[in-house]
């Protein structure tokens, strides 16, 4: 922080820096990054005990030219330029896909999956089993995971997984039948 004071006290360097940054601010996308780089260069130069205005100008000019190469604005196209005509001769503007809405659908699906898991699982072992199935594990992998997590024999966990799978299928089938009956009676 004290080093920046050295730069700020030099009025001629600060006015030149402001002028150069203002000249390119409409072309460079990240002006803050440019200023940070310029200040770092000037601080390191002034901390050596040197204070040549010409050398400071060269440092500023060098950073500005590098920033023009690195952070220059990309060619942008307005959505109105992407408009197409429809069958009736009317202009229809381009509408980008809403990626957040698609992400929202995924979140809703994950929430409903988590609700189903919470509804089906009555203990930790069942919860781990359901989450493992949701993540694509097969029964053998689930039994190995249960054995390492809860201890015990892999074979006994494999038998538990088979019985639990059958119970879950029964419960889900009953829920589907109940929903179908409610829909038909409504």
C-alpha positions, 0 to 999 in steps of 0.5 A: 500500500505504501508503494502505491503512495509513491505512484499517486504522489507523482502527479504527471505520471498519474495524469498520463496514466489516466489519459492513456487508460481513458483512450483505450477504455472503449476498446479494452474489455478489462480496464481494471486488469490493465490498471492493476498491471500498470500500477504493479509496473510503476510500483516496482520501478519507483521502489528502486528509487528511480523516478524518470517520467520518460521511463514511466511513460514507456512502462505505461505505453508497454502495458497498454499495448499488451492489453490491447492485444490480450484484452481487446474486445471481440467482435460482437453481433447484436441479436437483431442482426441474426433476425430471420424472416418467417413464411409471412415475410415478417422478421423474427428475432433470434432467441437464445436458449435459456440454459438456466431454465434447463438447469432448473429442470435438472435441479427439480429432477434431482430434488424429486429423486432425493425426495423418493430416496428419503421416502424409501429409506428408513435407515442409513444403510438403505439411504446409502444403497439408494444413493449408490443406485442413483449414482449408477452403482450395481448391486455388487458394488453397492454391497462392497460399499456397504461392507466397507462403510458399515462393516460386515460380510459382502455376501450378507450385504448383497442379500440385504440389497436384493431384499431391499430392491424387491421391497422398493419395487413393491412400494413404487408399484403400489404408489404408481397404482394409487396415482393411476387410480386417483387420476382415473377417478378425478 
